[in-house]
Structure formats: C-alpha cells, structure tokens
Amino acid sequence: MINSTSHQSWLFYSPLARQAALLKDDLLDPVDQLLEDPALLELVRQCLATRSPASVRTGRPTIAPDRLLRCCVMKHLKGWSFRDLERELRSNLVYRRFTRFDAEATPDFSTFSRTFALLSPQITEQIHQRVVGLAREQG
C-alpha cells in the first residue's frame, strides 16, 4: 500500500520541532522547495504502484512518495550509503525535517535499499530532468 505523509503533532517532539525549524542547511533548503512539485511526487507514486497491481490499495505500507523522493535526493547529494542514510536520519533533526519523518520512526537501511530499487533508471532520469527544469525556472 502506498503510504502518505501525515503531520501528526507529537507532545515530546513539539518543542524540538520549533528548534529544528530554526536550523538551516544551505544545501537542502533550496532543494526543499523544488521537491514540492506535484509532478515529481506523481512520478514516484507511479513507480511505487508498479510493485504489484493491487499495491496502491493493499499490502504493507511503504515509504510515502514524498519521503522516498527526499531520502533519495539527500542520499545522492551527500554521497551516503543506505546505512549512512539510516544513521543520519535517526540522529539529525535537520535531516528528519527535510525528509518529513519528524518524530516518526525511520526505515531500516534494507527497506531503503529495496524501495530505492523500484526507482528505475528511466524514472530517475525523468526526476532529474524535472528538478533541473524547475531550478532553471527559479533562476
């Protein structure tokens, strides 16, 4: 089942969220705005839907398309392995906020590996072309 991101308020995370919002990352902040594009999310959603004919409605929840896209971009920007991605997401508030995991549990490195494998080279190229096009439009 293709999951969606829900922004639920967590009592413990609430004070941290305000502080995390003040933290900035010069590399990720401009990218954050580019990844809001609905066409990018639809590309990832379509790719996740190819797992099986009923995967849109049934089965175990997978990583939400917006989170998957953001994790993929961050992994490649930082040059991390899947284990590095898992470790950094667990320990860094800025990265959790960027990937929209906030106070929720982050996936295991093996889950990232299997889910990233669904993004075919053709889809990855389409995502890249779209991001480059959006960046050029914004200057």
TAWO-V659679 format. One record per pair of residues at least 4 apart in sequence whose C-alpha atoms are under 6 Angstrom apart, sorted by the first residue. I is the first residue (numbers start at 1). GAP is how many residues later the second one is. If there is no record, write none. Layout:
i: {I | I}
gap: {GAP | GAP}
This chain:
i: {1 | 1 | 1 | 1 | 1 | 1 | 1 | 2 | 2 | 2 | 3 | 3 | 3 | 4 | 5 | 10 | 13 | 16 | 20 | 25 | 28 | 41 | 41 | 44 | 45 | 49 | 49 | 54 | 63 | 67 | 70 | 71 | 71 | 74 | 75 | 75 | 80 | 82 | 83 | 84 | 86 | 88 | 89 | 89 | 96 | 96 | 96 | 97 | 112 | 119}
gap: {54 | 55 | 56 | 57 | 58 | 59 | 60 | 54 | 59 | 60 | 58 | 59 | 61 | 60 | 59 | 4 | 4 | 4 | 73 | 4 | 4 | 24 | 25 | 21 | 20 | 6 | 7 | 4 | 5 | 32 | 29 | 4 | 28 | 4 | 4 | 5 | 4 | 27 | 26 | 4 | 23 | 4 | 6 | 7 | 4 | 5 | 6 | 5 | 4 | 4}
